[in-house]
């Protein structure tokens, strides 16, 4: 059991280091050697866990997406209305930006399809599909205006994502949760049935 924990810890160390370096330097300006040096692990250890740098990038994206999916699933289970779900997802995204800026940066700023084979645009990822599902269910229940789901999703989440990017880039100074109520008030009027 201890060996498994060390292996898992080493894999997480490699991923955490890669995330930091990919965020600070960019994917193309980070080598496996850079990750190895920063993580203070052997090159063999990296290749034991990952086939190449692209596999590291793919594992990072999968890990971040999985965390987001888990959180959105919990929100969907605990929150009955589309409005409350959307607001809760926005709250989660704003808090995630403050608590794990590198992960949000990697999720939203990186152009994954430039360095991960067969990777679609981020808006087709599972977290964004769940957000659209919330909208579709809200339209079906009459809670959300009967508009094209993609338009409603962009209205709700597109602006939030732009605000997150502005925070990551240092344009927005205050923590995003401080803007949740104001942001939601602006958004809610556009979608309420």
GROMACS elastic network, one bead per residue, 0.5 to 0.9 nm:
[ bonds ]
;  ai    aj funct       b0    kb
    1     4     6  0.51663   500
    1     5     6  0.63134   500
    1     6     6  0.87544   500
    2     5     6  0.50511   500
    2     6     6  0.62326   500
    2     7     6  0.86390   500
    3     6     6  0.50949   500
    3     7     6  0.61947   500
    3     8     6  0.85867   500
    4     7     6  0.50397   500
    4     8     6  0.60772   500
    4     9     6  0.84173   500
    5     8     6  0.50192   500
    5     9     6  0.58953   500
    5    10     6  0.84366   500
    6    10     6  0.59981   500
    6    11     6  0.85409   500
    7    10     6  0.51119   500
    7    11     6  0.62124   500
    7    12     6  0.86326   500
    7    49     6  0.87906   500
    8    11     6  0.51063   500
    8    12     6  0.61843   500
    8    13     6  0.85401   500
    9    12     6  0.50815   500
    9    13     6  0.60517   500
    9    14     6  0.86305   500
   10    14     6  0.62088   500
   10    15     6  0.86399   500
   10    39     6  0.88173   500
   10    41     6  0.79493   500
   10    45     6  0.79718   500
   10    46     6  0.86436   500
   10    49     6  0.88845   500
   11    14     6  0.51497   500
   11    15     6  0.62672   500
   11    16     6  0.86146   500
   11    45     6  0.84493   500
   11    46     6  0.77353   500
   11    49     6  0.64755   500
   11    50     6  0.88144   500
   12    15     6  0.50036   500
   12    16     6  0.59436   500
   12    17     6  0.83923   500
   13    16     6  0.51037   500
   13    17     6  0.60184   500
   13    18     6  0.84410   500
   13    39     6  0.64800   500
   13    41     6  0.88851   500
   14    17     6  0.51837   500
   14    18     6  0.60412   500
   14    19     6  0.85370   500
   14    35     6  0.69339   500
   14    36     6  0.76463   500
   14    38     6  0.88711   500
   14    39     6  0.61080   500
   14    41     6  0.80774   500
   14    45     6  0.89968   500
   14    46     6  0.70192   500
   14    49     6  0.89077   500
   14    56     6  0.83003   500
   15    18     6  0.50393   500
   15    19     6  0.60237   500
   15    20     6  0.86093   500
   15    35     6  0.88811   500
   15    56     6  0.67999   500
   15    57     6  0.83742   500
   15    59     6  0.77970   500
   15    60     6  0.63344   500
   16    19     6  0.51225   500
   16    20     6  0.63123   500
   16    21     6  0.86893   500
   16    39     6  0.85613   500
   16    60     6  0.84507   500
   17    20     6  0.51997   500
   17    21     6  0.61805   500
   17    22     6  0.84756   500
   17    35     6  0.62043   500
   17    36     6  0.86329   500
   17    38     6  0.66888   500
   17    39     6  0.58984   500
   18    21     6  0.50564   500
   18    22     6  0.57767   500
   18    23     6  0.82560   500
   18    27     6  0.87822   500
   18    30     6  0.81798   500
   18    32     6  0.86263   500
   18    34     6  0.86490   500
   18    35     6  0.57921   500
   18    38     6  0.87555   500
   18    39     6  0.85002   500
   18    56     6  0.74485   500
   18    57     6  0.78305   500
   18    60     6  0.82419   500
   19    22     6  0.51670   500
   19    23     6  0.59948   500
   19    24     6  0.84687   500
   19    57     6  0.81666   500
   19    60     6  0.71029   500
   19   102     6  0.67046   500
   19   103     6  0.71102   500
   19   106     6  0.72984   500
   20    23     6  0.51890   500
   20    24     6  0.60286   500
   20    25     6  0.83618   500
   20   102     6  0.64377   500
   20   103     6  0.86437   500
   21    24     6  0.50131   500
   21    25     6  0.55494   500
   21    26     6  0.68341   500
   21    27     6  0.77386   500
   21    29     6  0.86739   500
   21    30     6  0.64883   500
   21    34     6  0.81382   500
   21    35     6  0.73425   500
   21    38     6  0.86766   500
   22    25     6  0.54454   500
   22    28     6  0.80663   500
   22    29     6  0.78099   500
   22    30     6  0.64074   500
   22    57     6  0.85626   500
   22   102     6  0.88217   500
   22   106     6  0.75235   500
   22   110     6  0.87603   500
   23    26     6  0.55253   500
   23    27     6  0.76582   500
   23   102     6  0.60754   500
   23   103     6  0.83469   500
   23   105     6  0.66980   500
   23   106     6  0.62051   500
   23   109     6  0.88980   500
   23   110     6  0.83234   500
   24   102     6  0.85923   500
   25    28     6  0.79573   500
   25    29     6  0.56413   500
   25    30     6  0.63695   500
   26    29     6  0.53902   500
   26    30     6  0.64127   500
   26   110     6  0.80676   500
   27    30     6  0.54134   500
   27    31     6  0.80532   500
   27    53     6  0.87888   500
   27    57     6  0.80914   500
   27   110     6  0.82251   500
   27   115     6  0.78032   500
   28    31     6  0.75303   500
   28   115     6  0.82580   500
   30    33     6  0.81301   500
   30    34     6  0.60852   500
   30    35     6  0.73518   500
   30    53     6  0.88986   500
   31    34     6  0.50249   500
   31    35     6  0.65055   500
   31    36     6  0.86044   500
   31    53     6  0.73360   500
   32    35     6  0.50775   500
   32    36     6  0.60829   500
   32    37     6  0.86253   500
   32    43     6  0.77840   500
   32    46     6  0.79657   500
   32    52     6  0.76622   500
   32    53     6  0.60765   500
   33    37     6  0.60941   500
   33    38     6  0.85439   500
   33    43     6  0.71691   500
   34    37     6  0.52144   500
   34    38     6  0.61123   500
   34    39     6  0.84268   500
   35    38     6  0.52325   500
   35    39     6  0.58889   500
   35    40     6  0.81734   500
   35    41     6  0.85395   500
   35    43     6  0.89156   500
   35    46     6  0.85595   500
   36    39     6  0.52943   500
   36    40     6  0.57681   500
   36    41     6  0.54215   500
   36    42     6  0.61976   500
   36    43     6  0.58656   500
   36    45     6  0.85830   500
   36    46     6  0.70915   500
   37    41     6  0.68717   500
   37    42     6  0.81527   500
   37    43     6  0.87194   500
   38    41     6  0.80825   500
   39    42     6  0.87217   500
   41    44     6  0.82593   500
   41    45     6  0.64034   500
   41    46     6  0.74153   500
   42    45     6  0.50936   500
   42    46     6  0.67261   500
   42    47     6  0.88978   500
   43    46     6  0.52101   500
   43    47     6  0.63953   500
   43    48     6  0.85639   500
   44    47     6  0.50601   500
   44    48     6  0.59155   500
   44    49     6  0.87653   500
   45    49     6  0.66371   500
   45    50     6  0.86534   500
   46    49     6  0.54481   500
   46    50     6  0.59325   500
   46    51     6  0.81859   500
   46    52     6  0.83403   500
   46    56     6  0.89588   500
   47    51     6  0.55494   500
   47    52     6  0.67981   500
   48    51     6  0.74957   500
   49    56     6  0.86045   500
   50    53     6  0.74274   500
   50    54     6  0.85586   500
   50    55     6  0.56500   500
   50    56     6  0.60281   500
   50    59     6  0.86060   500
   51    54     6  0.79449   500
   51    55     6  0.59084   500
   51    56     6  0.79432   500
   52    55     6  0.52831   500
   52    56     6  0.66373   500
   52    57     6  0.89500   500
   53    56     6  0.50325   500
   53    57     6  0.63129   500
   53    58     6  0.86198   500
   54    58     6  0.60573   500
   54    59     6  0.85152   500
   54   115     6  0.66164   500
   54   116     6  0.58978   500
   54   117     6  0.81455   500
   55    59     6  0.60247   500
   55    60     6  0.85071   500
   55   116     6  0.79994   500
   56    59     6  0.51168   500
   56    60     6  0.61710   500
   56    61     6  0.86777   500
   57    60     6  0.51394   500
   57    61     6  0.62835   500
   57    62     6  0.86398   500
   57   112     6  0.82697   500
   57   115     6  0.80738   500
   57   116     6  0.71502   500
   58    61     6  0.51592   500
   58    62     6  0.61201   500
   58    63     6  0.85591   500
   58   112     6  0.84511   500
   58   116     6  0.64263   500
   58   117     6  0.89652   500
   58   119     6  0.88920   500
   59    62     6  0.50275   500
   59    63     6  0.60290   500
   59    64     6  0.86060   500
   60    63     6  0.51056   500
   60    64     6  0.62143   500
   60    65     6  0.85103   500
   60   103     6  0.85975   500
   60   106     6  0.86492   500
   61    64     6  0.52247   500
   61    65     6  0.59980   500
   61    66     6  0.83965   500
   61   103     6  0.86730   500
   61   106     6  0.77688   500
   61   107     6  0.68052   500
   61   112     6  0.84080   500
   62    65     6  0.51020   500
   62    66     6  0.59111   500
   62    67     6  0.85822   500
   63    66     6  0.51016   500
   63    67     6  0.62937   500
   63    68     6  0.87135   500
   64    67     6  0.51990   500
   64    68     6  0.62913   500
   64    69     6  0.86362   500
   64   103     6  0.66246   500
   64   104     6  0.82988   500
   64   106     6  0.87902   500
   64   107     6  0.72444   500
   65    68     6  0.50633   500
   65    69     6  0.60295   500
   65    70     6  0.85357   500
   65   107     6  0.79740   500
   65   125     6  0.76695   500
   65   126     6  0.70346   500
   65   127     6  0.64247   500
   66    69     6  0.50422   500
   66    70     6  0.61039   500
   66    71     6  0.86237   500
   66   126     6  0.83743   500
   66   127     6  0.81556   500
   67    70     6  0.51762   500
   67    71     6  0.63081   500
   67    72     6  0.86907   500
   68    71     6  0.51544   500
   68    72     6  0.61117   500
   68    73     6  0.84444   500
   68    92     6  0.88569   500
   68    93     6  0.86312   500
   68   126     6  0.86969   500
   68   127     6  0.60503   500
   69    72     6  0.51116   500
   69    73     6  0.58976   500
   69    74     6  0.84901   500
   69   126     6  0.67676   500
   69   127     6  0.51844   500
   69   128     6  0.88732   500
   69   130     6  0.76150   500
   70    73     6  0.51060   500
   70    74     6  0.62395   500
   70    75     6  0.87016   500
   70   127     6  0.88975   500
   71    74     6  0.51153   500
   71    75     6  0.62797   500
   71    76     6  0.86884   500
   71    89     6  0.82877   500
   71    92     6  0.77826   500
   72    76     6  0.61145   500
   72    77     6  0.85856   500
   72    85     6  0.85313   500
   72    88     6  0.85895   500
   72    89     6  0.64936   500
   72    92     6  0.83528   500
   72   127     6  0.72437   500
   72   130     6  0.72501   500
   72   131     6  0.79392   500
   73    76     6  0.50370   500
   73    77     6  0.61742   500
   73    78     6  0.86121   500
   73   130     6  0.80183   500
   74    77     6  0.51189   500
   74    78     6  0.60820   500
   74    79     6  0.83599   500
   75    78     6  0.52101   500
   75    79     6  0.57185   500
   75    80     6  0.89088   500
   75    84     6  0.89648   500
   75    85     6  0.62387   500
   75    86     6  0.89921   500
   75    88     6  0.67194   500
   75    89     6  0.71210   500
   76    79     6  0.54362   500
   76    80     6  0.70772   500
   76    81     6  0.87715   500
   76    82     6  0.87421   500
   76    85     6  0.62593   500
   76   130     6  0.89996   500
   76   134     6  0.78257   500
   77    80     6  0.73906   500
   78    85     6  0.86291   500
   79    82     6  0.80282   500
   79    84     6  0.63665   500
   79    85     6  0.57447   500
   79    88     6  0.83182   500
   80    83     6  0.87977   500
   80    84     6  0.72825   500
   80    85     6  0.72145   500
   81    84     6  0.53254   500
   81    85     6  0.61236   500
   81    86     6  0.86093   500
   81   134     6  0.88697   500
   81   138     6  0.72783   500
   81   143     6  0.75580   500
   82    86     6  0.60177   500
   82    87     6  0.85182   500
   82   134     6  0.59165   500
   82   135     6  0.66563   500
   82   136     6  0.89816   500
   82   137     6  0.71715   500
   82   139     6  0.85272   500
   82   141     6  0.87217   500
   82   143     6  0.66273   500
   82   144     6  0.73512   500
   83    86     6  0.52243   500
   83    87     6  0.62018   500
   83    88     6  0.85236   500
   83   134     6  0.88742   500
   83   135     6  0.88626   500
   83   138     6  0.77554   500
   83   143     6  0.73938   500
   83   144     6  0.77782   500
   83   188     6  0.76444   500
   83   191     6  0.88435   500
   83   192     6  0.81195   500
   84    87     6  0.51361   500
   84    88     6  0.59823   500
   84    89     6  0.85381   500
   85    88     6  0.50290   500
   85    89     6  0.60930   500
   85    90     6  0.85678   500
   85   131     6  0.89330   500
   85   134     6  0.71657   500
   86    89     6  0.51103   500
   86    90     6  0.62112   500
   86    91     6  0.85991   500
   86   131     6  0.76146   500
   86   134     6  0.72822   500
   86   135     6  0.81330   500
   86   156     6  0.76224   500
   86   157     6  0.84177   500
   86   184     6  0.89577   500
   87    90     6  0.50539   500
   87    91     6  0.61430   500
   87    92     6  0.85993   500
   87   156     6  0.89950   500
   87   180     6  0.81582   500
   87   181     6  0.88703   500
   87   184     6  0.66558   500
   87   188     6  0.89202   500
   88    92     6  0.61299   500
   88    93     6  0.86122   500
   89    93     6  0.61222   500
   89    94     6  0.85496   500
   89   131     6  0.80401   500
   89   157     6  0.89321   500
   90    93     6  0.50614   500
   90    94     6  0.60723   500
   90    95     6  0.84853   500
   90   156     6  0.85323   500
   90   157     6  0.74155   500
   90   160     6  0.70420   500
   90   177     6  0.89759   500
   90   180     6  0.74245   500
   90   184     6  0.82935   500
   91    94     6  0.51791   500
   91    95     6  0.60791   500
   91    96     6  0.84217   500
   91   176     6  0.86567   500
   91   177     6  0.65923   500
   91   180     6  0.65646   500
   92    95     6  0.51572   500
   92    96     6  0.59012   500
   92    97     6  0.85114   500
   92   177     6  0.89398   500
   93    96     6  0.50056   500
   93    97     6  0.61626   500
   93    98     6  0.88004   500
   93   104     6  0.84483   500
   93   160     6  0.82235   500
   93   161     6  0.84044   500
   93   164     6  0.80751   500
   93   176     6  0.89850   500
   94    97     6  0.51929   500
   94    98     6  0.66253   500
   94    99     6  0.88288   500
   94   160     6  0.80936   500
   94   163     6  0.89201   500
   94   164     6  0.69480   500
   94   175     6  0.80617   500
   94   176     6  0.52486   500
   94   177     6  0.55989   500
   94   179     6  0.88155   500
   94   180     6  0.77592   500
   95    98     6  0.51476   500
   95    99     6  0.60637   500
   95   100     6  0.83357   500
   95   175     6  0.83729   500
   95   176     6  0.70706   500
   95   177     6  0.62086   500
   96   100     6  0.55192   500
   96   101     6  0.70705   500
   96   103     6  0.83367   500
   96   104     6  0.71413   500
   97   100     6  0.54841   500
   97   102     6  0.81256   500
   97   103     6  0.78911   500
   97   104     6  0.57459   500
   97   105     6  0.81435   500
   97   164     6  0.67398   500
   97   167     6  0.80704   500
   97   168     6  0.76343   500
   97   175     6  0.86730   500
   97   176     6  0.76897   500
   98   101     6  0.57978   500
   98   167     6  0.88166   500
   98   168     6  0.89149   500
   98   175     6  0.65711   500
   98   176     6  0.72079   500
   98   177     6  0.83782   500
  100   103     6  0.55373   500
  100   104     6  0.65576   500
  100   105     6  0.86693   500
  101   104     6  0.51788   500
  101   105     6  0.59284   500
  101   106     6  0.85046   500
  101   168     6  0.67419   500
  102   106     6  0.60426   500
  102   107     6  0.84621   500
  102   168     6  0.85692   500
  103   106     6  0.51019   500
  103   107     6  0.60247   500
  103   108     6  0.85449   500
  104   108     6  0.59232   500
  104   109     6  0.78825   500
  104   164     6  0.81390   500
  104   165     6  0.85704   500
  104   168     6  0.81693   500
  105   108     6  0.53836   500
  105   109     6  0.52550   500
  105   110     6  0.71160   500
  105   164     6  0.87176   500
  105   165     6  0.74711   500
  105   168     6  0.66417   500
  106   109     6  0.56513   500
  106   110     6  0.52454   500
  106   111     6  0.86707   500
  106   112     6  0.87100   500
  107   110     6  0.63622   500
  107   111     6  0.87058   500
  107   112     6  0.84118   500
  107   122     6  0.77022   500
  108   111     6  0.80151   500
  108   122     6  0.74219   500
  108   161     6  0.77269   500
  108   164     6  0.86690   500
  108   165     6  0.74108   500
  109   112     6  0.88128   500
  109   165     6  0.74075   500
  110   113     6  0.87378   500
  110   114     6  0.87115   500
  111   114     6  0.57130   500
  111   115     6  0.76048   500
  111   116     6  0.89561   500
  111   121     6  0.79657   500
  111   122     6  0.82498   500
  112   115     6  0.56134   500
  112   116     6  0.56235   500
  112   117     6  0.85786   500
  112   119     6  0.65603   500
  112   120     6  0.79036   500
  112   121     6  0.75815   500
  112   122     6  0.77983   500
  113   116     6  0.52455   500
  113   117     6  0.65339   500
  113   118     6  0.69102   500
  113   120     6  0.60416   500
  113   121     6  0.67411   500
  113   122     6  0.87110   500
  114   117     6  0.77415   500
  114   119     6  0.83410   500
  115   119     6  0.84849   500
  116   119     6  0.56911   500
  117   120     6  0.89104   500
  119   122     6  0.84143   500
  120   123     6  0.81463   500
  120   124     6  0.64892   500
  120   125     6  0.75830   500
  121   124     6  0.56656   500
  121   125     6  0.72548   500
  122   125     6  0.52525   500
  122   126     6  0.88029   500
  122   128     6  0.76742   500
  123   126     6  0.84382   500
  123   127     6  0.83918   500
  123   128     6  0.56063   500
  123   129     6  0.75433   500
  124   127     6  0.83286   500
  124   128     6  0.63057   500
  124   129     6  0.63381   500
  125   128     6  0.55298   500
  125   129     6  0.62057   500
  125   130     6  0.88257   500
  126   130     6  0.62049   500
  126   131     6  0.86843   500
  127   130     6  0.51802   500
  127   131     6  0.64101   500
  127   132     6  0.88206   500
  128   132     6  0.62963   500
  128   133     6  0.85999   500
  128   153     6  0.89011   500
  128   157     6  0.89390   500
  129   132     6  0.50673   500
  129   133     6  0.61919   500
  129   134     6  0.87935   500
  130   134     6  0.63506   500
  130   135     6  0.87738   500
  131   134     6  0.52038   500
  131   135     6  0.66291   500
  131   136     6  0.88976   500
  131   153     6  0.71729   500
  131   157     6  0.81333   500
  132   135     6  0.50328   500
  132   136     6  0.61988   500
  132   137     6  0.86195   500
  132   149     6  0.66791   500
  132   150     6  0.70804   500
  132   152     6  0.85207   500
  132   153     6  0.60058   500
  133   136     6  0.50207   500
  133   137     6  0.60704   500
  133   138     6  0.83852   500
  133   149     6  0.86753   500
  134   137     6  0.52792   500
  134   138     6  0.60898   500
  134   139     6  0.86835   500
  134   153     6  0.89992   500
  135   139     6  0.61616   500
  135   140     6  0.85673   500
  135   144     6  0.71102   500
  135   149     6  0.61700   500
  135   150     6  0.85854   500
  135   152     6  0.70999   500
  135   153     6  0.66564   500
  136   139     6  0.51345   500
  136   140     6  0.61679   500
  136   141     6  0.86673   500
  136   144     6  0.84251   500
  136   148     6  0.89289   500
  136   149     6  0.60379   500
  137   141     6  0.61380   500
  137   142     6  0.85441   500
  137   143     6  0.85228   500
  137   144     6  0.85495   500
  138   141     6  0.51599   500
  138   142     6  0.61118   500
  138   144     6  0.50381   500
  138   145     6  0.82193   500
  138   146     6  0.89635   500
  139   142     6  0.50621   500
  139   143     6  0.59047   500
  139   145     6  0.60366   500
  139   146     6  0.55120   500
  139   147     6  0.77636   500
  139   149     6  0.80127   500
  139   193     6  0.82200   500
  140   143     6  0.76946   500
  140   144     6  0.79930   500
  140   146     6  0.80640   500
  141   144     6  0.76551   500
  142   145     6  0.68922   500
  142   146     6  0.75408   500
  142   193     6  0.63848   500
  143   146     6  0.89023   500
  143   191     6  0.85279   500
  143   192     6  0.64851   500
  143   193     6  0.54423   500
  144   147     6  0.81846   500
  144   152     6  0.85558   500
  144   191     6  0.54904   500
  144   192     6  0.50423   500
  145   152     6  0.83723   500
  145   190     6  0.83515   500
  145   191     6  0.54654   500
  145   192     6  0.56749   500
  146   149     6  0.81385   500
  146   191     6  0.87179   500
  146   193     6  0.73776   500
  147   150     6  0.84924   500
  147   151     6  0.71091   500
  147   152     6  0.67252   500
  147   191     6  0.85717   500
  148   151     6  0.53659   500
  148   152     6  0.64746   500
  148   153     6  0.87399   500
  149   152     6  0.51137   500
  149   153     6  0.60091   500
  149   154     6  0.85395   500
  150   154     6  0.60936   500
  150   155     6  0.84831   500
  151   154     6  0.51636   500
  151   155     6  0.61248   500
  151   156     6  0.87216   500
  152   156     6  0.62299   500
  152   157     6  0.84439   500
  152   190     6  0.82908   500
  152   191     6  0.66873   500
  153   156     6  0.51808   500
  153   157     6  0.56636   500
  153   158     6  0.69986   500
  154   157     6  0.53167   500
  154   159     6  0.70703   500
  155   158     6  0.58431   500
  155   159     6  0.64719   500
  155   160     6  0.87911   500
  155   187     6  0.68563   500
  155   190     6  0.75999   500
  155   191     6  0.79994   500
  156   159     6  0.64023   500
  156   160     6  0.69293   500
  156   184     6  0.83383   500
  156   187     6  0.58494   500
  156   188     6  0.79259   500
  156   190     6  0.86020   500
  156   191     6  0.80917   500
  157   161     6  0.60267   500
  157   162     6  0.85526   500
  158   161     6  0.51197   500
  158   162     6  0.62377   500
  158   163     6  0.86218   500
  159   162     6  0.50306   500
  159   163     6  0.61552   500
  159   164     6  0.85772   500
  159   183     6  0.87649   500
  159   187     6  0.86602   500
  160   164     6  0.61144   500
  160   165     6  0.86083   500
  160   183     6  0.79542   500
  161   165     6  0.61958   500
  161   166     6  0.86084   500
  162   165     6  0.50374   500
  162   166     6  0.62209   500
  162   167     6  0.86609   500
  163   166     6  0.50057   500
  163   167     6  0.62393   500
  163   168     6  0.86423   500
  163   172     6  0.77397   500
  163   176     6  0.80342   500
  164   167     6  0.50437   500
  164   168     6  0.61626   500
  164   169     6  0.85579   500
  164   172     6  0.86112   500
  164   176     6  0.74915   500
  165   169     6  0.60531   500
  165   170     6  0.85583   500
  165   171     6  0.86550   500
  165   172     6  0.89848   500
  166   169     6  0.50480   500
  166   170     6  0.62068   500
  166   171     6  0.51072   500
  166   172     6  0.56744   500
  167   170     6  0.50693   500
  167   171     6  0.57287   500
  167   173     6  0.68003   500
  167   174     6  0.80036   500
  167   175     6  0.78163   500
  167   176     6  0.74064   500
  168   171     6  0.76681   500
  168   172     6  0.80099   500
  169   172     6  0.77949   500
  170   173     6  0.63226   500
  172   175     6  0.79115   500
  172   176     6  0.81829   500
  173   176     6  0.87058   500
  174   177     6  0.85390   500
  174   178     6  0.70437   500
  174   179     6  0.83509   500
  175   178     6  0.58637   500
  175   179     6  0.77486   500
  176   179     6  0.53842   500
  176   180     6  0.68077   500
  177   180     6  0.51419   500
  177   181     6  0.82679   500
  178   181     6  0.75772   500
  178   182     6  0.84535   500
  179   182     6  0.54680   500
  179   183     6  0.58388   500
  179   184     6  0.83778   500
  180   183     6  0.51195   500
  180   184     6  0.58880   500
  180   185     6  0.84634   500
  181   184     6  0.50954   500
  181   185     6  0.60597   500
  181   186     6  0.86978   500
  182   185     6  0.51400   500
  182   186     6  0.64181   500
  182   187     6  0.86879   500
  183   186     6  0.53064   500
  183   187     6  0.62080   500
  183   188     6  0.85175   500
  184   188     6  0.56666   500
  184   189     6  0.85766   500
  185   188     6  0.52900   500
  185   189     6  0.66264   500
  186   189     6  0.60016   500
  186   190     6  0.73480   500
  187   190     6  0.55905   500
  187   191     6  0.69506   500
  187   192     6  0.89912   500
  188   191     6  0.54639   500
  188   192     6  0.59574   500
  189   192     6  0.57087   500
  190   193     6  0.88279   500
